Amino acid sequence: MASSKSKPDRKEASYTPSIEFQYLTREPLKEYWGEWVAVVGEVVVAHSASALDVHSKAMEARPGSKPLFAQIPRPEQAFISVWAL
């Protein structure tokens, strides 16, 4: 037997990408292909082949900030890896 109660209206979720994410998707960053980068605002504050090195360098360069970390893919790669603090 079906319930006569209808589902409540759901509001659509609103999402505004961070400035860092917008920067990463707008700029090609060819000089960092294959590397990890840490971005604060529209500035790459650290880069390295090692994600741990990038994290350490970013925290040293911008203490208290919350950088966006991403691995910049080479042209033959199909995806980008991203994480934020």
C-alpha positions in Angstrom: 0.0 0.0 0.0 1.5 3.4 -1.1 1.8 6.2 1.4 -0.3 9.3 0.9 2.5 11.5 2.3 4.4 13.4 -0.4 8.1 14.0 -0.1 9.1 17.5 1.2 10.4 20.0 -1.4 14.2 20.0 -1.4 16.2 23.1 -2.1 18.9 22.7 -4.7 22.3 22.9 -3.2 24.3 26.0 -4.1 28.0 25.7 -4.6 30.5 28.5 -5.4 34.0 27.1 -6.3 36.8 28.6 -4.3 39.1 31.2 -5.9 41.9 28.6 -5.8 39.8 26.1 -7.7 38.7 28.7 -10.3 42.4 29.6 -10.8 43.4 26.0 -11.3 40.7 25.4 -13.8 41.4 28.6 -15.7 45.2 28.6 -15.9 47.2 25.9 -17.8 50.1 25.9 -15.3 52.3 24.2 -17.9 55.5 24.8 -15.8 54.0 22.5 -13.1 52.9 19.6 -15.3 53.4 16.4 -13.4 53.9 18.2 -10.1 51.9 18.9 -7.0 51.1 22.6 -6.3 49.6 24.5 -3.4 47.5 27.5 -4.3 46.4 30.4 -2.0 44.2 32.9 -3.8 45.6 33.1 -7.3 49.1 32.3 -6.3 51.1 29.1 -6.4 52.9 29.2 -3.1 54.7 25.8 -3.4 55.3 23.1 -6.0 57.2 19.8 -6.0 57.0 16.2 -7.3 56.1 15.2 -3.7 52.7 16.1 -2.1 54.3 16.0 1.4 57.0 18.4 0.3 54.4 20.8 -1.2 52.4 20.7 2.1 55.4 21.5 4.2 56.6 24.3 1.9 53.1 25.8 1.7 52.6 25.8 5.5 56.1 27.4 5.9 55.4 30.0 3.1 51.8 30.8 4.3 51.3 29.8 8.0 47.6 29.7 9.0 46.4 29.6 5.4 44.2 26.8 3.9 45.8 26.2 0.5 44.2 24.1 -2.2 46.5 21.2 -3.2 46.4 19.8 -6.7 48.5 17.5 -8.9 48.8 19.2 -12.3 48.3 16.5 -14.9 50.6 16.0 -17.9 48.8 16.3 -21.3 48.5 12.5 -21.5 46.8 12.2 -18.1 43.0 12.2 -17.9 42.4 13.6 -14.4 43.5 16.1 -11.8 44.0 15.2 -8.1 42.8 17.9 -5.7 42.5 18.2 -1.9 42.0 21.0 0.5 42.7 21.5 4.2 
